[in-house]
Amino acid sequence: MRDFRKIAAPGLAVLAAIVFVVAPAWAQDRLLPYWATLRYDEVNMRVGPSVEYPITWVYKRKGLPVKVVRIREGWRLVEDHEGTQGWISQNQLDPARGGMVTGTGTAEVRAAASDAAAVKWRAAPGVIARMKKCREGWCEVDIAGRRGWISAARLWGSQDLPGDE
């Protein structure tokens, strides 16, 4: 038994090392495009995929949804709700899906996924929401701890994309 442990221990160590090195790469293997959100209150967008490139935009909105359209090493080419594209380091992005109220006038946040459901409150354009699930043209959202349903047509981030999990 002792001889088996001497042989198996190095093999298990190598296997563990492979899992810890390769697993993060698997986690990054997603179909494109997919949704993500900004992880911090301040996130830099750059012209290219490196800190060597100049900053073109500084976002100051944690939770802002972005569409990831391309991957290059530890960088993501993203597009915001206005169509602006640029590179953001992957560690500045949160894989949690978010949405932003768009359009003119307030969006009704309803008690259920239906035009007939009671209006719980209204959300102004630009309000950021955590996306729970979308179905039949409605998305369940969490806005500052309050839950409800908003028409998917009023949310940037509601479209199902190939890389969404």
Phi and psi in degrees as GROMACS dihedral restraints (atoms count N, CA, C in turn):
[ dihedral_restraints ]
;  ai    aj    ak    al  type     phi  dphi    fc
    3     4     5     6     1   -62.7    20    10
    4     5     6     7     1   -38.4    20    10
    6     7     8     9     1   -65.3    20    10
    7     8     9    10     1   -37.6    20    10
    9    10    11    12     1   -62.3    20    10
   10    11    12    13     1   -42.1    20    10
   12    13    14    15     1   -64.6    20    10
   13    14    15    16     1   -37.6    20    10
   15    16    17    18     1   -64.5    20    10
   16    17    18    19     1   -35.4    20    10
   18    19    20    21     1   -79.8    20    10
   19    20    21    22     1   -43.7    20    10
   21    22    23    24     1   -73.4    20    10
   22    23    24    25     1   -35.0    20    10
   24    25    26    27     1   -58.2    20    10
   25    26    27    28     1   -49.4    20    10
   27    28    29    30     1   -63.3    20    10
   28    29    30    31     1   -36.8    20    10
   30    31    32    33     1   -64.1    20    10
   31    32    33    34     1   -41.0    20    10
   33    34    35    36     1   -67.1    20    10
   34    35    36    37     1   -36.6    20    10
   36    37    38    39     1   -64.0    20    10
   37    38    39    40     1   -42.3    20    10
   39    40    41    42     1   -65.1    20    10
   40    41    42    43     1   -43.5    20    10
   42    43    44    45     1   -60.6    20    10
   43    44    45    46     1   -44.3    20    10
   45    46    47    48     1   -62.5    20    10
   46    47    48    49     1   -41.1    20    10
   48    49    50    51     1   -63.7    20    10
   49    50    51    52     1   -40.9    20    10
   51    52    53    54     1   -62.7    20    10
   52    53    54    55     1   -44.7    20    10
   54    55    56    57     1   -61.4    20    10
   55    56    57    58     1   -43.7    20    10
   57    58    59    60     1   -71.7    20    10
   58    59    60    61     1   -26.5    20    10
   60    61    62    63     1   -86.6    20    10
   61    62    63    64     1   -42.4    20    10
   63    64    65    66     1   -81.9    20    10
   64    65    66    67     1   -32.9    20    10
   66    67    68    69     1   -56.2    20    10
   67    68    69    70     1   -45.1    20    10
   69    70    71    72     1   -60.2    20    10
   70    71    72    73     1   -34.6    20    10
   72    73    74    75     1   -65.7    20    10
   73    74    75    76     1   -40.1    20    10
   75    76    77    78     1   -61.3    20    10
   76    77    78    79     1   -41.3    20    10
   78    79    80    81     1   -62.3    20    10
   79    80    81    82     1   -28.2    20    10
   81    82    83    84     1   -85.9    20    10
   82    83    84    85     1   -11.1    20    10
   84    85    86    87     1   -79.5    20    10
   85    86    87    88     1    84.1    20    10
   87    88    89    90     1  -120.7    20    10
   88    89    90    91     1   151.3    20    10
   90    91    92    93     1   -67.1    20    10
   91    92    93    94     1   152.0    20    10
   93    94    95    96     1  -110.3    20    10
   94    95    96    97     1   151.6    20    10
   96    97    98    99     1   -79.7    20    10
   97    98    99   100     1   169.7    20    10
   99   100   101   102     1  -149.8    20    10
  100   101   102   103     1   163.2    20    10
  102   103   104   105     1   -91.1    20    10
  103   104   105   106     1   148.0    20    10
  105   106   107   108     1  -148.1    20    10
  106   107   108   109     1   175.1    20    10
  108   109   110   111     1  -131.5    20    10
  109   110   111   112     1   159.4    20    10
  111   112   113   114     1   -73.1    20    10
  112   113   114   115     1   130.6    20    10
  114   115   116   117     1   -79.4    20    10
  115   116   117   118     1   -27.8    20    10
  117   118   119   120     1  -123.5    20    10
  118   119   120   121     1   167.9    20    10
  120   121   122   123     1   -67.7    20    10
  121   122   123   124     1   -23.8    20    10
  123   124   125   126     1  -135.3    20    10
  124   125   126   127     1   121.9    20    10
  126   127   128   129     1  -133.7    20    10
  127   128   129   130     1   132.0    20    10
  129   130   131   132     1   -91.5    20    10
  130   131   132   133     1   134.0    20    10
  132   133   134   135     1  -104.7    20    10
  133   134   135   136     1   135.0    20    10
  135   136   137   138     1  -118.9    20    10
  136   137   138   139     1   163.6    20    10
  138   139   140   141     1   -68.3    20    10
  139   140   141   142     1   -34.2    20    10
  141   142   143   144     1  -139.0    20    10
  142   143   144   145     1   174.1    20    10
  144   145   146   147     1   -83.6    20    10
  145   146   147   148     1    62.2    20    10
  147   148   149   150     1  -172.4    20    10
  148   149   150   151     1   154.7    20    10
  150   151   152   153     1   -68.7    20    10
  151   152   153   154     1   -11.0    20    10
  153   154   155   156     1   -71.1    20    10
  154   155   156   157     1   -24.5    20    10
  156   157   158   159     1   -82.3    20    10
  157   158   159   160     1   149.4    20    10
  159   160   161   162     1   -68.3    20    10
  160   161   162   163     1   152.4    20    10
  162   163   164   165     1   -79.6    20    10
  163   164   165   166     1   129.3    20    10
  165   166   167   168     1  -101.8    20    10
  166   167   168   169     1   -23.4    20    10
  168   169   170   171     1  -155.0    20    10
  169   170   171   172     1   141.3    20    10
  171   172   173   174     1  -117.4    20    10
  172   173   174   175     1   114.1    20    10
  174   175   176   177     1   -84.7    20    10
  175   176   177   178     1   137.6    20    10
  177   178   179   180     1  -124.7    20    10
  178   179   180   181     1    53.4    20    10
  180   181   182   183     1  -150.4    20    10
  181   182   183   184     1    89.5    20    10
  183   184   185   186     1   -58.7    20    10
  184   185   186   187     1   136.8    20    10
  186   187   188   189     1    90.1    20    10
  187   188   189   190     1    -4.6    20    10
  189   190   191   192     1   -61.3    20    10
  190   191   192   193     1   127.5    20    10
  192   193   194   195     1   -76.6    20    10
  193   194   195   196     1   141.9    20    10
  195   196   197   198     1  -136.3    20    10
  196   197   198   199     1   154.9    20    10
  198   199   200   201     1  -101.6    20    10
  199   200   201   202     1   122.5    20    10
  201   202   203   204     1   -85.6    20    10
  202   203   204   205     1   119.8    20    10
  204   205   206   207     1  -112.2    20    10
  205   206   207   208     1   -15.0    20    10
  207   208   209   210     1  -156.5    20    10
  208   209   210   211     1   151.2    20    10
  210   211   212   213     1  -124.6    20    10
  211   212   213   214     1   136.1    20    10
  213   214   215   216     1  -143.4    20    10
  214   215   216   217     1   107.7    20    10
  216   217   218   219     1    50.4    20    10
  217   218   219   220     1  -122.0    20    10
  219   220   221   222     1   -91.7    20    10
  220   221   222   223     1    20.6    20    10
  222   223   224   225     1  -122.3    20    10
  223   224   225   226     1   151.7    20    10
  225   226   227   228     1  -126.7    20    10
  226   227   228   229     1   128.6    20    10
  228   229   230   231     1   -83.1    20    10
  229   230   231   232     1   118.7    20    10
  231   232   233   234     1  -119.4    20    10
  232   233   234   235     1   160.5    20    10
  234   235   236   237     1  -126.9    20    10
  235   236   237   238     1   133.7    20    10
  237   238   239   240     1   -95.2    20    10
  238   239   240   241     1  -177.1    20    10
  240   241   242   243     1   -65.2    20    10
  241   242   243   244     1   -17.4    20    10
  243   244   245   246     1   -96.9    20    10
  244   245   246   247     1    -0.3    20    10
  246   247   248   249     1    91.4    20    10
  247   248   249   250     1     0.8    20    10
  249   250   251   252     1   -69.1    20    10
  250   251   252   253     1   131.7    20    10
  252   253   254   255     1  -117.3    20    10
  253   254   255   256     1   147.4    20    10
  255   256   257   258     1  -176.5    20    10
  256   257   258   259     1   176.5    20    10
  258   259   260   261     1   -99.4    20    10
  259   260   261   262     1   133.5    20    10
  261   262   263   264     1  -129.7    20    10
  262   263   264   265     1   136.7    20    10
  264   265   266   267     1   -60.5    20    10
  265   266   267   268     1   138.9    20    10
  267   268   269   270     1   -59.2    20    10
  268   269   270   271     1   -29.5    20    10
  270   271   272   273     1   -74.9    20    10
  271   272   273   274     1    -6.6    20    10
  273   274   275   276     1   -91.5    20    10
  274   275   276   277     1    -4.0    20    10
  276   277   278   279     1  -111.0    20    10
  277   278   279   280     1   145.3    20    10
  279   280   281   282     1  -108.9    20    10
  280   281   282   283     1   130.8    20    10
  282   283   284   285     1   -70.7    20    10
  283   284   285   286     1    -8.6    20    10
  285   286   287   288     1   -63.8    20    10
  286   287   288   289     1   137.9    20    10
  288   289   290   291     1   -81.4    20    10
  289   290   291   292     1   138.1    20    10
  291   292   293   294     1  -133.6    20    10
  292   293   294   295     1   170.0    20    10
  294   295   296   297     1  -140.8    20    10
  295   296   297   298     1   159.6    20    10
  297   298   299   300     1  -131.9    20    10
  298   299   300   301     1   132.1    20    10
  300   301   302   303     1   -66.0    20    10
  301   302   303   304     1   131.0    20    10
  303   304   305   306     1  -125.5    20    10
  304   305   306   307     1   177.4    20    10
  306   307   308   309     1    93.7    20    10
  307   308   309   310     1  -172.1    20    10
  309   310   311   312     1  -105.4    20    10
  310   311   312   313     1   145.5    20    10
  312   313   314   315     1    75.2    20    10
  313   314   315   316     1   171.6    20    10
  315   316   317   318     1   -76.7    20    10
  316   317   318   319     1   153.1    20    10
  318   319   320   321     1  -100.7    20    10
  319   320   321   322     1   134.1    20    10
  321   322   323   324     1   -77.6    20    10
  322   323   324   325     1   128.5    20    10
  324   325   326   327     1  -100.6    20    10
  325   326   327   328     1   116.7    20    10
  327   328   329   330     1  -105.6    20    10
  328   329   330   331     1   163.5    20    10
  330   331   332   333     1   -73.1    20    10
  331   332   333   334     1   -22.7    20    10
  333   334   335   336     1  -148.2    20    10
  334   335   336   337     1   171.3    20    10
  336   337   338   339     1   -81.2    20    10
  337   338   339   340     1    69.3    20    10
  339   340   341   342     1  -163.3    20    10
  340   341   342   343     1   144.4    20    10
  342   343   344   345     1   -63.7    20    10
  343   344   345   346     1   -24.2    20    10
  345   346   347   348     1   -83.2    20    10
  346   347   348   349     1   -12.5    20    10
  348   349   350   351     1   -70.6    20    10
  349   350   351   352     1   153.0    20    10
  351   352   353   354     1   -62.8    20    10
  352   353   354   355     1   142.3    20    10
  354   355   356   357     1   -80.8    20    10
  355   356   357   358     1   121.1    20    10
  357   358   359   360     1   -83.6    20    10
  358   359   360   361     1   -42.6    20    10
  360   361   362   363     1  -167.8    20    10
  361   362   363   364     1  -179.4    20    10
  363   364   365   366     1  -122.4    20    10
  364   365   366   367     1   146.0    20    10
  366   367   368   369     1  -119.1    20    10
  367   368   369   370     1   132.7    20    10
  369   370   371   372     1   -76.8    20    10
  370   371   372   373     1   154.3    20    10
  372   373   374   375     1   -55.9    20    10
  373   374   375   376     1   139.1    20    10
  375   376   377   378     1    98.3    20    10
  376   377   378   379     1   -13.4    20    10
  378   379   380   381     1   -67.7    20    10
  379   380   381   382     1   135.3    20    10
  381   382   383   384     1   -95.5    20    10
  382   383   384   385     1   139.0    20    10
  384   385   386   387     1  -132.8    20    10
  385   386   387   388     1   148.6    20    10
  387   388   389   390     1   -83.8    20    10
  388   389   390   391     1   129.6    20    10
  390   391   392   393     1   -86.3    20    10
  391   392   393   394     1   130.3    20    10
  393   394   395   396     1   -96.4    20    10
  394   395   396   397     1   -64.8    20    10
  396   397   398   399     1  -156.9    20    10
  397   398   399   400     1   155.0    20    10
  399   400   401   402     1  -123.5    20    10
  400   401   402   403     1   141.7    20    10
  402   403   404   405     1  -160.1    20    10
  403   404   405   406     1   141.1    20    10
  405   406   407   408     1    49.4    20    10
  406   407   408   409     1    42.8    20    10
  408   409   410   411     1    82.1    20    10
  409   410   411   412     1     8.9    20    10
  411   412   413   414     1  -129.6    20    10
  412   413   414   415     1   147.1    20    10
  414   415   416   417     1  -124.0    20    10
  415   416   417   418     1   132.7    20    10
  417   418   419   420     1   -81.9    20    10
  418   419   420   421     1   129.7    20    10
  420   421   422   423     1  -129.2    20    10
  421   422   423   424     1   159.6    20    10
  423   424   425   426     1  -124.4    20    10
  424   425   426   427     1   114.5    20    10
  426   427   428   429     1  -115.9    20    10
  427   428   429   430     1   107.0    20    10
  429   430   431   432     1    53.1    20    10
  430   431   432   433     1    41.6    20    10
  432   433   434   435     1    87.3    20    10
  433   434   435   436     1    -4.0    20    10
  435   436   437   438     1  -103.4    20    10
  436   437   438   439     1   131.4    20    10
  438   439   440   441     1  -106.2    20    10
  439   440   441   442     1   147.6    20    10
  441   442   443   444     1  -175.3    20    10
  442   443   444   445     1  -170.7    20    10
  444   445   446   447     1  -122.0    20    10
  445   446   447   448     1   134.3    20    10
  447   448   449   450     1  -124.6    20    10
  448   449   450   451     1   145.1    20    10
  450   451   452   453     1   -56.8    20    10
  451   452   453   454     1   130.7    20    10
  453   454   455   456     1   -59.7    20    10
  454   455   456   457     1   -27.9    20    10
  456   457   458   459     1   -65.4    20    10
  457   458   459   460     1   -19.3    20    10
  459   460   461   462     1   -97.1    20    10
  460   461   462   463     1     4.8    20    10
  462   463   464   465     1  -121.1    20    10
  463   464   465   466     1   121.7    20    10
  465   466   467   468     1   -74.9    20    10
  466   467   468   469     1   122.4    20    10
  468   469   470   471     1   113.8    20    10
  469   470   471   472     1    -1.0    20    10
  471   472   473   474     1   -87.4    20    10
  472   473   474   475     1   -20.3    20    10
  474   475   476   477     1   -65.7    20    10
  475   476   477   478     1   132.5    20    10
  477   478   479   480     1   -73.8    20    10
  478   479   480   481     1   130.9    20    10
  480   481   482   483     1  -116.7    20    10
  481   482   483   484     1   154.7    20    10
  483   484   485   486     1   -54.8    20    10
  484   485   486   487     1   -34.0    20    10
  486   487   488   489     1   -88.8    20    10
  487   488   489   490     1    -1.8    20    10
  489   490   491   492     1   -70.8    20    10
  490   491   492   493     1   139.1    20    10
